[in-house]
Each structure stands twice: as structure tokens, then as C-alpha cells.
Amino acid sequence: MSARPSPQVIERQLSFTSEDMELFAAASGDRSPLHTDPAFARRTSFGECIVHGGLLSLGMLGLLPPDVLANVTSVRSQFPGPVLPGATSIARARSHPNRPDEWEVRLTGRG
């Protein structure tokens, strides 16, 4: 019986500024006021603008090794809570121990 390979783990801090969000909004066309209009966002339960989910996903995908990232064919994202601009979060990517082509990336300390 062979030993299971140890999963590969990569971790780094992520933080997004209001400028990052504006640049993403311009590039993606996602100009939802929840992300781009502080006056609108203040009236929401979040109390301020929140980072775009797409920007978060791209930032988290950046943890993957280049050879793995080049072969990504699908991404499934869930956002159980908001990420606030300027908040520092920890992104952690982990390969599956039995399927090295499968990875999971999680974000903690969302602000």
C-alpha cells in the first residue's frame, strides 16, 4: 500500500483597495452600486461598498501554481459574507491529496 501524497498548500494575504475595485468595475463592466457607490452602499446592511466577487475569485486564483492555473476549466465560488475594501484576508489554496489536479481555495478573516 503506497502512502498518500501530502497536499500542496499555498497561503498569502489579500487586500483590495477602492482603486482596485474601480479598475475592476471599469474592466468588467460590473458597476453595481454595492461595489462602486459609497452613498448607496451606506444604506445597505453592509454599511459600505464591498469587494466584487469576481475580483475576489481572480485574486484567489492567483495562488494556484502556473501549471495548475493554465489547466483550470471551471470555478465554483461561494460568498458567505462580504469582503470590505482595505480589510486583510488570508487566502489558502490546497491541492486534493488524491487528485492533484483538484484544488480548493478559501478566504478567511474577511473583515
Secondary structure in CASP SS format (residue, H / E / C, confidence):
PFRMAT SS
TARGET T0000
AUTHOR 0000-0000-0000
METHOD secondary structure of the structure
MODEL  1
M C 1.00
S C 1.00
A C 1.00
R C 1.00
P C 1.00
S C 1.00
P C 1.00
Q C 1.00
V E 1.00
I E 1.00
E E 1.00
R E 1.00
Q E 1.00
L E 1.00
S C 1.00
F C 1.00
T C 1.00
S H 1.00
E H 1.00
D H 1.00
M H 1.00
E H 1.00
L H 1.00
F H 1.00
A H 1.00
A H 1.00
A H 1.00
S H 1.00
G C 1.00
D C 1.00
R C 1.00
S C 1.00
P H 1.00
L H 1.00
H H 1.00
T H 1.00
D C 1.00
P H 1.00
A H 1.00
F H 1.00
A H 1.00
R H 1.00
R C 1.00
T C 1.00
S C 1.00
F C 1.00
G C 1.00
E C 1.00
C C 1.00
I C 1.00
V C 1.00
H C 1.00
G H 1.00
G H 1.00
L H 1.00
L H 1.00
S H 1.00
L H 1.00
G H 1.00
M H 1.00
L H 1.00
G C 1.00
L C 1.00
L C 1.00
P C 1.00
P H 1.00
D H 1.00
V H 1.00
L H 1.00
A C 1.00
N C 1.00
V C 1.00
T C 1.00
S C 1.00
V C 1.00
R C 1.00
S C 1.00
Q C 1.00
F C 1.00
P C 1.00
G C 1.00
P C 1.00
V C 1.00
L C 1.00
P C 1.00
G C 1.00
A C 1.00
T C 1.00
S E 1.00
I E 1.00
A E 1.00
R E 1.00
A E 1.00
R E 1.00
S E 1.00
H C 1.00
P C 1.00
N C 1.00
R C 1.00
P C 1.00
D C 1.00
E C 1.00
W E 1.00
E E 1.00
V E 1.00
R E 1.00
L E 1.00
T E 1.00
G C 1.00
R C 1.00
G C 1.00
END
